[in-house]
């Protein structure tokens, strides 16, 4: 698409995030956050990809329903690889580790 198309997509996505009640991070315009009843939802955008982090499954489900009402989206499941970084969740799901071992191995 054109540069204008990308800009329009970004504006529509921002409007959808704000309509859901999310606010941009202070120093990073591609990160949006919200806290409801002590629970958090964080969205990170890169081109046409969105990574979300949450600690409330119901809030996450409402967020996805909201996005689907505005856009055609796909859910790629748990984050495993992104921008050359591998992400692994601990067995108990409490932590996530990011590594660039594949990049280091190529050096």
C-alpha positions as CSV (number, residue, x, y, z in Angstrom):
1,X,0.0,0.0,0.0
2,X,0.8,3.6,-0.1
3,X,2.3,5.7,2.6
4,X,-1.0,7.4,3.0
5,X,-2.7,4.0,3.5
6,X,-0.4,3.2,6.3
7,X,-1.0,6.5,8.0
8,X,-4.8,6.0,7.6
9,X,-4.5,2.5,9.2
10,X,-2.5,4.0,12.1
11,X,-5.1,6.7,12.7
12,X,-8.0,4.2,12.6
13,X,-6.2,1.9,15.0
14,X,-5.4,4.7,17.4
15,X,-9.1,5.8,17.3
16,X,-10.2,2.2,18.1
17,X,-7.7,1.9,21.0
18,X,-8.9,5.3,22.4
19,X,-12.5,4.3,22.0
20,X,-11.8,1.2,24.1
21,X,-10.4,3.5,26.8
22,X,-6.7,3.0,26.2
23,X,-4.2,5.8,26.5
24,X,-0.8,6.3,24.8
25,X,2.3,5.8,26.9
26,X,4.0,9.1,27.8
27,X,7.2,8.6,25.8
28,X,6.2,6.0,23.2
29,X,3.5,6.6,20.7
30,X,3.3,3.0,19.6
31,X,2.4,1.7,23.1
32,X,-1.1,2.0,24.6
33,X,-2.0,1.1,28.1
34,X,-5.1,0.9,30.3
35,X,-5.8,-0.1,33.9
36,X,-9.3,-1.2,35.0
37,X,-10.0,-2.3,38.5
38,X,-6.3,-2.9,39.0
39,X,-6.0,-5.1,35.9
40,X,-3.7,-4.1,33.0
41,X,-3.8,-4.3,29.2
42,X,-0.8,-3.1,27.2
43,X,-0.7,-2.9,23.4
44,X,2.5,-2.5,21.4
45,X,2.1,-1.7,17.7
46,X,4.7,-2.3,14.9
47,X,3.5,-1.6,11.3
48,X,0.4,-3.8,11.1
49,X,1.3,-6.1,14.0
50,X,-0.1,-5.8,17.5
51,X,1.3,-7.5,20.6
52,X,-0.8,-7.3,23.7
53,X,0.0,-8.1,27.3
54,X,-2.8,-8.6,29.9
55,X,-3.4,-9.9,33.3
56,X,-7.2,-10.3,32.9
57,X,-8.7,-12.7,30.4
58,X,-12.1,-11.1,30.5
59,X,-10.6,-7.7,29.7
60,X,-8.6,-9.3,26.9
61,X,-11.7,-10.9,25.4
62,X,-13.6,-7.6,25.4
63,X,-10.6,-5.9,23.8
64,X,-10.5,-8.6,21.0
65,X,-14.2,-8.3,20.5
66,X,-13.9,-4.5,20.2
67,X,-11.1,-4.8,17.6
68,X,-13.0,-7.4,15.6
69,X,-16.0,-5.0,15.4
70,X,-13.7,-2.5,13.7
71,X,-11.2,-4.6,11.8
72,X,-10.6,-8.0,10.3
73,X,-8.0,-9.5,12.6
74,X,-6.2,-12.8,13.1
75,X,-4.9,-14.2,16.4
76,X,-1.5,-15.8,16.0
77,X,-1.6,-17.2,19.5
78,X,1.1,-16.9,22.1
79,X,4.1,-14.8,21.1
80,X,7.1,-17.0,20.1
81,X,9.1,-15.0,17.6
82,X,9.0,-11.3,16.8
83,X,11.6,-9.1,15.0
84,X,14.3,-11.8,15.4
85,X,13.7,-12.2,19.2
86,X,12.5,-15.5,20.6
87,X,10.0,-15.3,23.5
88,X,9.5,-18.2,26.0
89,X,6.9,-18.4,28.8
90,X,7.9,-20.1,32.0
91,X,6.1,-23.4,32.8
92,X,4.0,-21.7,35.4
93,X,3.2,-18.8,33.0
94,X,4.4,-16.2,35.5
95,X,7.4,-14.9,33.5
96,X,8.5,-14.6,29.9
97,X,12.1,-14.6,28.6
98,X,13.3,-12.9,25.5
99,X,16.5,-14.1,23.8
100,X,18.4,-13.5,20.5
101,X,20.2,-16.8,20.7
102,X,19.4,-17.6,17.0
103,X,21.0,-14.3,16.0
104,X,24.1,-14.9,18.1
105,X,24.5,-18.4,16.7
106,X,24.6,-16.9,13.2
107,X,27.5,-14.6,14.1
